[in-house]
Amino acid sequence: MRLINADKLIRALKRLAADAALKGCFEDLGEVSDAIYEVGKQPTAYDLDGVLERLREERLLAYDKCDGGASYKAYDKAINIVKGGVNNDK
């Protein structure tokens, strides 16, 4: 499984719908509309803001530990990794 940008997919589907309308292929419009609706119904697989919020909360809790700040630094590193993400659009 891989994560996709649903907004980008919906924009592409809307372009297909517009092209179909220009060509007079109106029967295709319903199928594209159904596809857009289905994409919109799908749950978010990865909520970046939620993950970052949770990591920041845990980082604050880790600050109180007596480990010389190692836990705090580890959470900082994790936050930076998550914010950086991985882009496979190449």
Rosetta blueprint (number, residue, H / E / L):
1 M L
2 R L
3 L L
4 I L
5 N L
6 A H
7 D H
8 K H
9 L H
10 I H
11 R H
12 A H
13 L H
14 K H
15 R H
16 L H
17 A H
18 A H
19 D H
20 A H
21 A H
22 L H
23 K L
24 G L
25 C L
26 F H
27 E H
28 D H
29 L H
30 G H
31 E H
32 V H
33 S H
34 D H
35 A H
36 I H
37 Y H
38 E H
39 V H
40 G H
41 K H
42 Q L
43 P L
44 T L
45 A L
46 Y L
47 D L
48 L H
49 D H
50 G H
51 V H
52 L H
53 E H
54 R H
55 L H
56 R H
57 E H
58 E H
59 R H
60 L H
61 L H
62 A H
63 Y H
64 D L
65 K L
66 C L
67 D L
68 G L
69 G L
70 A H
71 S H
72 Y H
73 K H
74 A H
75 Y H
76 D H
77 K H
78 A H
79 I H
80 N H
81 I H
82 V H
83 K H
84 G H
85 G L
86 V L
87 N L
88 N L
89 D L
90 K L
